[in-house]
Amino acid sequence: MENHDNSVNSVKGLLMQHGIKQTSQRIEIGRTLLSCPQHLSADQILCNVNQDNELVSKATVYNTLNLFVEKGLVRQVIVDSGKVFYDSNIIHHFHLYNEDTGELMDYEAGSLQLDDLSDLPENTVLSGIAIIIKVRNKT
């Protein structure tokens, strides 16, 4: 998303562009996640949305995020089975995950080189690459 704008009209326009029916909950979740390039967990989004008295359920947040991922509005970044983030930057890039702080950061794709991937198993095609580089703080 080139223009991260959390205005209601901007979010409504994005939902419409991605074929997503507009509801007040989806608009508020969109305003929270799409306001700037960021990585948020479902719990962080739930907390942010509900601090403004919107009273959105956890199930609604998860269902909305899954819909946003399905429609290509955001990317899901799975660090491990217990750590899932939603990324408002859908342009291809890699990630750094700090295991000590729990922070997920963008890592410029140009600074990481991949070898030729032409030797994939027979009858398969590359559908994407997701790289998460895990780091720890120096002690």
N, CA, C and O of each residue as an XYZ file, in Angstrom:
556
protein
N       0.848     -1.164      0.000
C       0.000      0.000      0.000
C       0.895      1.228      0.000
O       1.674      1.431      0.932
N       0.792      2.026     -1.012
C       1.687      3.161     -1.161
C       1.352      4.276     -0.187
O       2.256      4.836      0.434
N       0.095      4.610     -0.038
C      -0.305      5.729      0.806
C      -0.978      5.192      2.062
O      -2.148      4.808      2.028
N      -0.252      5.165      3.156
C      -0.810      4.686      4.418
C      -1.555      5.835      5.077
O      -0.959      6.700      5.720
N      -2.852      5.824      4.905
C      -3.713      6.888      5.413
C      -4.825      6.206      6.184
O      -5.521      5.350      5.637
N      -5.002      6.566      7.437
C      -6.004      5.871      8.242
C      -7.345      6.583      8.275
O      -8.170      6.289      9.141
N      -7.588      7.512      7.358
C      -8.887      8.162      7.342
C      -9.955      7.149      6.952
O      -9.688      6.188      6.231
N     -11.147      7.380      7.433
C     -12.260      6.473      7.146
C     -12.457      6.333      5.643
O     -12.650      5.223      5.148
N     -12.412      7.443      4.909
C     -12.625      7.375      3.461
C     -11.539      6.582      2.761
O     -11.823      5.845      1.817
N     -10.297      6.721      3.210
C      -9.196      5.964      2.624
C      -9.390      4.466      2.851
O      -9.221      3.667      1.929
N      -9.742      4.091      4.074
C      -9.958      2.679      4.391
C     -11.155      2.142      3.614
O     -11.099      1.029      3.091
N     -12.227      2.908      3.531
C     -13.392      2.474      2.752
C     -13.003      2.226      1.301
O     -13.432      1.243      0.697
N     -12.190      3.119      0.744
C     -11.736      2.955     -0.635
C     -10.911      1.694     -0.817
O     -11.077      0.981     -1.807
N     -10.021      1.411      0.130
C      -9.210      0.197      0.050
C     -10.070     -1.057      0.152
O      -9.860     -2.021     -0.584
N     -11.028     -1.044      1.056
C     -11.922     -2.196      1.177
C     -12.668     -2.423     -0.130
O     -12.794     -3.556     -0.594
N     -13.158     -1.349     -0.717
C     -13.889     -1.454     -1.974
C     -12.983     -1.995     -3.084
O     -13.387     -2.876     -3.842
N     -11.757     -1.468     -3.179
C     -10.804     -1.919     -4.202
C     -10.496     -3.403     -4.084
O     -10.234     -4.065     -5.089
N     -10.524     -3.924     -2.879
C     -10.196     -5.328     -2.652
C     -11.437     -6.219     -2.565
O     -11.332     -7.397     -2.221
N     -12.601     -5.665     -2.874
C     -13.825     -6.457     -2.888
C     -14.292     -6.888     -1.513
O     -14.865     -7.966     -1.357
N     -14.051     -6.055     -0.517
C     -14.424     -6.376      0.864
C     -15.605     -5.504      1.272
O     -15.554     -4.279      1.163
N     -16.675     -6.155      1.745
C     -17.848     -5.426      2.210
C     -17.474     -4.564      3.416
O     -16.768     -5.012      4.320
N     -17.953     -3.339      3.414
C     -17.639     -2.401      4.492
C     -18.564     -2.609      5.690
O     -19.788     -2.614      5.559
N     -17.949     -2.780      6.856
C     -18.682     -2.774      8.125
C     -17.912     -1.841      9.056
O     -16.743     -1.543      8.812
N     -18.554     -1.389     10.102
C     -17.858     -0.480     11.021
C     -16.646     -1.160     11.653
O     -15.616     -0.520     11.866
N     -16.764     -2.462     11.956
C     -15.646     -3.180     12.562
C     -14.479     -3.301     11.581
O     -13.328     -3.088     11.963
N     -14.759     -3.635     10.336
C     -13.691     -3.770      9.339
C     -13.008     -2.433      9.088
O     -11.793     -2.376      8.897
N     -13.781     -1.372      9.088
C     -13.198     -0.041      8.886
C     -12.276      0.304     10.053
O     -11.177      0.811      9.830
N     -12.694      0.043     11.285
C     -11.855      0.346     12.451
C     -10.596     -0.517     12.479
O      -9.514     -0.029     12.805
N     -10.734     -1.785     12.141
C      -9.560     -2.665     12.086
C      -8.617     -2.180     10.987
O      -7.401     -2.164     11.174
N      -9.170     -1.786      9.851
C      -8.365     -1.233      8.763
C      -7.654      0.042      9.170
O      -6.477      0.223      8.856
N      -8.352      0.925      9.864
C      -7.726      2.180     10.328
C      -6.553      1.889     11.254
O      -5.528      2.568     11.196
N      -6.701      0.886     12.102
C      -5.634      0.536     13.041
C      -4.422     -0.044     12.320
O      -3.290      0.359     12.591
N      -4.644     -0.976     11.414
C      -3.540     -1.695     10.782
C      -2.933     -0.943      9.605
O      -1.728     -1.037      9.373
N      -3.737     -0.205      8.867
C      -3.277      0.388      7.612
C      -2.808      1.830      7.744
O      -2.524      2.477      6.736
N      -2.721      2.343      8.958
C      -2.351      3.750      9.155
C      -0.906      4.042      8.774
O      -0.572      5.173      8.422
N      -0.047      3.025      8.843
C       1.363      3.187      8.474
C       1.944      1.792      8.253
O       1.342      0.803      8.671
N       3.104      1.700      7.604
C       3.717      0.370      7.451
C       4.076     -0.180      8.833
O       4.885      0.407      9.552
N       3.470     -1.305      9.195
C       3.706     -1.857     10.530
C       3.357     -3.329     10.567
O       2.728     -3.861      9.652
N       3.779     -3.979     11.644
C       3.501     -5.389     11.901
C       2.797     -5.464     13.244
O       3.385     -5.133     14.274
N       1.550     -5.893     13.242
C       0.787     -5.992     14.484
C       0.218     -7.396     14.629
O      -0.126     -8.039     13.638
N       0.122     -7.865     15.864
C      -0.554     -9.132     16.138
C      -2.053     -8.871     16.233
O      -2.484     -7.724     16.358
N      -2.835     -9.928     16.173
C      -4.289     -9.787     16.315
C      -4.635     -9.189     17.677
O      -5.549     -8.370     17.781
N      -3.911     -9.592     18.717
C      -4.178     -9.049     20.054
C      -3.865     -7.559     20.132
O      -4.596     -6.806     20.775
N      -2.785     -7.126     19.482
C      -2.470     -5.696     19.461
C      -3.563     -4.914     18.741
O      -3.955     -3.833     19.179
N      -4.049     -5.464     17.639
C      -5.116     -4.802     16.884
C      -6.380     -4.744     17.726
O      -7.038     -3.705     17.780
N      -6.729     -5.844     18.382
C      -7.910     -5.890     19.246
C      -7.822     -4.820     20.332
O      -8.787     -4.094     20.573
N      -6.683     -4.725     20.974
C      -6.483     -3.730     22.037
C      -6.610     -2.312     21.486
O      -7.284     -1.474     22.085
N      -5.969     -2.038     20.355
C      -6.011     -0.696     19.764
C      -7.421     -0.302     19.340
O      -7.849      0.827     19.579
N      -8.137     -1.220     18.717
C      -9.498     -0.923     18.257
C     -10.416     -0.684     19.446
O     -11.213      0.255     19.438
N     -10.311     -1.521     20.463
C     -11.223     -1.414     21.603
C     -10.880     -0.279     22.560
O     -11.716      0.089     23.386
N      -9.696      0.280     22.479
C      -9.375      1.419     23.351
C     -10.173      2.645     22.943
O     -10.324      3.576     23.734
N     -10.684      2.657     21.725
C     -11.529      3.763     21.261
C     -13.014      3.446     21.432
O     -13.859      4.041     20.763
N     -13.332      2.505     22.330
C     -14.714      2.134     22.663
C     -15.481      1.492     21.516
O     -16.708      1.577     21.480
N     -14.792      0.853     20.580
C     -15.472      0.223     19.448
C     -16.079     -1.124     19.839
O     -17.063     -1.544     19.231
N     -15.522     -1.809     20.831
C     -16.014     -3.101     21.311
C     -16.163     -4.125     20.184
O     -17.267     -4.543     19.835
N     -15.031     -4.507     19.639
C     -14.959     -5.527     18.603
C     -14.490     -6.813     19.271
O     -13.563     -6.785     20.081
N     -15.116     -7.936     18.944
C     -14.741     -9.204     19.564
C     -13.448     -9.743     18.954
O     -13.060     -9.370     17.847
N     -12.797    -10.623     19.701
C     -11.569    -11.262     19.222
C     -11.852    -12.062     17.954
O     -11.052    -12.046     17.019
N     -12.979    -12.758     17.918
C     -13.342    -13.542     16.731
C     -13.503    -12.644     15.510
O     -13.082    -13.008     14.412
N     -14.107    -11.477     15.693
C     -14.279    -10.539     14.581
C     -12.931    -10.059     14.073
O     -12.732     -9.941     12.864
N     -11.999     -9.779     14.982
C     -10.660     -9.345     14.568
C      -9.992    -10.445     13.749
O      -9.479    -10.176     12.663
N      -9.990    -11.675     14.249
C      -9.356    -12.773     13.521
C     -10.030    -13.013     12.169
O      -9.345    -13.181     11.160
N     -11.353    -13.030     12.142
C     -12.061    -13.243     10.873
C     -11.766    -12.131      9.875
O     -11.578    -12.392      8.687
N     -11.725    -10.894     10.355
C     -11.439     -9.759      9.479
C     -10.013     -9.826      8.961
O      -9.777     -9.590      7.776
N      -9.063    -10.142      9.823
C      -7.673    -10.246      9.385
C      -7.500    -11.358      8.358
O      -6.782    -11.185      7.373
N      -8.150    -12.494      8.577
C      -8.082    -13.577      7.592
C      -8.665    -13.142      6.257
O      -8.130    -13.495      5.207
N      -9.753    -12.382      6.281
C     -10.350    -11.851      5.057
C      -9.398    -10.867      4.377
O      -9.220    -10.921      3.160
N      -8.788     -9.972      5.148
C      -7.829     -9.010      4.593
C      -6.661     -9.737      3.923
O      -6.202     -9.318      2.860
N      -6.178    -10.820      4.534
C      -5.089    -11.608      3.947
C      -5.567    -12.273      2.660
O      -4.888    -12.211      1.635
N      -6.731    -12.904      2.715
C      -7.288    -13.599      1.549
C      -7.458    -12.659      0.359
O      -7.228    -13.055     -0.784
N      -7.855    -11.432      0.621
C      -8.111    -10.456     -0.443
C      -6.858     -9.668     -0.842
O      -6.919     -8.827     -1.738
N      -5.726     -9.933     -0.185
C      -4.472     -9.288     -0.554
C      -4.274     -7.892     -0.001
O      -3.423     -7.149     -0.490
N      -5.038     -7.527      1.001
C      -4.911     -6.194      1.596
C      -3.734     -6.121      2.571
O      -3.080     -5.084      2.681
N      -3.468     -7.219      3.276
C      -2.332     -7.319      4.192
C      -1.689     -8.694      4.017
O      -2.265     -9.589      3.401
N      -0.487     -8.843      4.569
C       0.209    -10.130      4.549
C       0.268    -10.689      5.963
O       0.435     -9.953      6.936
N       0.128    -11.992      6.054
C       0.289    -12.672      7.336
C       1.741    -13.139      7.433
O       2.259    -13.755      6.502
N       2.391    -12.851      8.548
C       3.772    -13.266      8.773
C       3.771    -14.190      9.987
O       3.510    -13.757     11.109
N       4.065    -15.468      9.749
C       4.072    -16.459     10.822
C       5.516    -16.655     11.268
O       6.323    -17.235     10.540
N       5.837    -16.174     12.457
C       7.185    -16.308     13.002
C       7.363    -17.715     13.560
O       8.380    -18.360     13.304
N       6.396    -18.187     14.309
C       6.310    -19.567     14.782
C       4.854    -19.818     15.155
O       4.011    -18.941     14.969
N       4.552    -20.987     15.672
C       3.148    -21.330     15.919
C       2.458    -20.385     16.897
O       1.231    -20.283     16.887
N       3.211    -19.702     17.729
C       2.614    -18.794     18.702
C       2.761    -17.323     18.375
O       2.271    -16.472     19.117
N       3.428    -17.011     17.275
C       3.686    -15.610     16.910
C       3.267    -15.370     15.465
O       3.934    -15.809     14.528
N       2.161    -14.671     15.305
C       1.668    -14.315     13.974
C       1.458    -12.812     13.940
O       0.839    -12.236     14.835
N       1.978    -12.188     12.899
C       1.823    -10.752     12.709
C       1.085    -10.494     11.409
O       1.062    -11.339     10.514
N       0.486     -9.325     11.316
C      -0.178     -8.881     10.089
C       0.569     -7.648      9.611
O       0.738     -6.678     10.351
N       1.014     -7.702      8.363
C       1.903     -6.697      7.787
C       1.123     -5.847      6.802
O       0.548     -6.366      5.845
N       1.102     -4.544      7.033
C       0.381     -3.639      6.137
C       1.172     -3.321      4.875
O       0.635     -2.710      3.952
N       2.432     -3.722      4.819
C       3.261     -3.521      3.634
C       3.204     -4.788      2.791
O       3.836     -5.787      3.134
N       2.457     -4.759      1.693
C       2.289     -5.961      0.877
C       3.319     -6.068     -0.244
O       3.318     -7.047     -0.991
N       4.200     -5.071     -0.369
C       5.285     -5.154     -1.342
C       6.286     -6.184     -0.834
O       6.579     -6.230      0.361
N       6.816     -7.021     -1.748
C       7.710     -8.113     -1.356
C       8.898     -7.593     -0.550
O       9.616     -6.693     -0.987
N       9.091     -8.169      0.621
C      10.240     -7.855      1.461
C      10.425     -8.977      2.478
O       9.541     -9.814      2.664
N      11.576     -8.983      3.128
C      11.892     -9.980      4.134
C      11.736     -9.362      5.522
O      11.487     -8.164      5.660
N      11.887    -10.199      6.543
C      11.686     -9.729      7.914
C      12.815    -10.161      8.838
O      13.436    -11.208      8.651
N      13.062     -9.328      9.837
C      13.922     -9.644     10.973
C      13.022     -9.739     12.200
O      12.195     -8.859     12.441
N      13.185    -10.802     12.970
C      12.411    -10.961     14.201
C      13.377    -11.015     15.378
O      14.242    -11.889     15.433
N      13.231    -10.085     16.319
C      14.066    -10.059     17.510
C      13.402    -10.927     18.575
O      12.356    -10.572     19.119
N      14.021    -12.062     18.862
C      13.452    -13.009     19.827
C      13.418    -12.453     21.248
O      12.602    -12.886     22.062
N      14.293    -11.503     21.550
C      14.317    -10.923     22.898
C      13.222     -9.882     23.102
O      12.629     -9.803     24.178
N      12.956     -9.092     22.079
C      11.969     -8.011     22.221
C      10.606     -8.366     21.639
O       9.612     -7.715     21.959
N      10.547     -9.393     20.786
C       9.295     -9.744     20.123
C       8.954     -8.824     18.968
O       7.838     -8.862     18.450
N       9.913     -7.992     18.557
C       9.661     -7.029     17.479
C       9.952     -7.657     16.119
O      10.957     -8.344     15.940
N       9.057     -7.410     15.166
C       9.235     -7.828     13.777
C       9.506     -6.579     12.960
O       8.762     -5.601     13.037
N      10.584     -6.617     12.170
C      10.985     -5.451     11.383
C      11.167     -5.842      9.926
O      11.463     -6.998      9.621
N      10.990     -4.879      9.024
C      11.268     -5.116      7.616
C      12.770     -5.221      7.404
O      13.555     -4.550      8.074
N      13.159     -6.077      6.457
C      14.554     -6.249      6.067
C      14.594     -6.099      4.562
O      13.909     -6.828      3.844
N      15.384     -5.170      4.081
C      15.416     -4.868      2.653
C      15.807     -6.088      1.828
O      16.849     -6.697      2.069
N      14.972     -6.443      0.854
C      15.191     -7.628      0.023
C      16.485     -7.541     -0.772
O      17.113     -8.568     -1.033
N      16.895     -6.349     -1.159
C      18.099     -6.196     -1.962
C      19.368     -6.593     -1.239
O      20.383     -6.859     -1.882
N      19.336     -6.638      0.078
C      20.534     -6.966      0.838
C      20.670     -8.460      1.112
O      21.599     -8.875      1.805
N      19.771     -9.264      0.585
C      19.816    -10.707      0.768
C      19.706    -11.363     -0.596
O      18.773    -11.075     -1.346
N      20.640    -12.238     -0.927
C      20.661    -12.884     -2.234
C      20.222    -14.342     -2.104
O      20.617    -15.038     -1.168
N      19.405    -14.792     -3.048
C      18.986    -16.188     -3.107
C      19.582    -16.821     -4.353
O      19.676    -16.179     -5.399
N      19.986    -18.085     -4.240
C      20.484    -18.802     -5.408
C      19.328    -19.120     -6.335
O      18.163    -18.918     -5.992
N      19.659    -19.616     -7.501
C      18.672    -20.021     -8.495
C      17.747    -21.084     -7.895
O      18.212    -22.058     -7.303
N      16.464    -20.893     -8.051
C      15.486    -21.841     -7.508
C      14.854    -22.696     -8.608
O      13.700    -23.109     -8.491
N      15.603    -22.955     -9.664
C      15.041    -23.700    -10.792
C      14.996    -25.203    -10.549
O      14.403    -25.924    -11.351
N      15.597    -25.700     -9.480
C      15.616    -27.141     -9.218
C      14.514    -27.578     -8.247
O      14.738    -28.426     -7.383
N      13.343    -27.001     -8.397
C      12.201    -27.375     -7.561
C      11.744    -28.787     -7.911
O      12.005    -29.262     -9.017
N      11.073    -29.458     -6.995
C      10.562    -30.797     -7.296
C       9.642    -30.787     -8.517
O       8.983    -29.790     -8.811
N       9.614    -31.896     -9.202
C       8.791    -32.041    -10.402
C       7.324    -31.741    -10.080
O       6.833    -32.071     -9.001
N       6.646    -31.119    -11.025
C       5.226    -30.769    -10.915
C       4.946    -29.737     -9.825
O       3.844    -29.696     -9.276
N       5.938    -28.903     -9.509
C       5.719    -27.813     -8.562
C       6.170    -26.503     -9.188
O       7.010    -26.483    -10.087
N       5.600    -25.413     -8.701
C       6.011    -24.075     -9.116
C       6.188    -23.233     -7.859
O       5.544    -23.472     -6.838
N       7.055    -22.262     -7.952
C       7.285    -21.362     -6.834
C       6.074    -20.454     -6.663
O       5.664    -19.785     -7.611
N       5.500    -20.424     -5.467
C       4.339    -19.560     -5.222
C       4.692    -18.372     -4.338
O       3.872    -17.471     -4.165
N       5.884    -18.356     -3.782
C       6.304    -17.239     -2.951
C       7.479    -17.631     -2.084
O       7.805    -18.809     -1.938
N       8.102    -16.628     -1.517
C       9.224    -16.848     -0.607
C       8.964    -16.014      0.640
O       8.707    -14.813      0.551
N       9.032    -16.650      1.791
C       8.861    -15.941      3.057
C      10.098    -16.206      3.897
O      10.340    -17.333      4.330
N      10.873    -15.162      4.122
C      12.093    -15.311      4.906
C      11.978    -14.464      6.169
O      11.714    -13.263      6.115
N      12.185    -15.122      7.299
C      12.219    -14.431      8.585
C      13.577    -14.735      9.205
O      13.890    -15.889      9.500
N      14.363    -13.713      9.395
C      15.677    -13.848     10.004
C      15.507    -13.563     11.495
O      15.091    -12.471     11.882
N      15.831    -14.544     12.318
C      15.663    -14.386     13.764
C      16.978    -13.928     14.379
O      18.040    -14.482     14.095
N      16.889    -12.909     15.225
C      18.070    -12.360     15.896
C      17.795    -12.251     17.391
O      16.648    -12.309     17.833
N      18.869    -12.092     18.158
C      18.779    -11.849     19.599
C      19.638    -10.640     19.915
O      20.558    -10.315     19.165
N      19.348     -9.981     21.005
C      20.179     -8.869     21.448
C      21.533     -9.395     21.911
O      21.623    -10.480     22.485
N      22.582     -8.619     21.659
C      23.904     -8.980     22.174
C      23.882     -8.845     23.688
O      23.261     -7.934     24.236
N      24.570     -9.767     24.354
C      24.612     -9.697     25.821
C      25.921     -9.142     26.309
O      26.126     -9.014     27.516
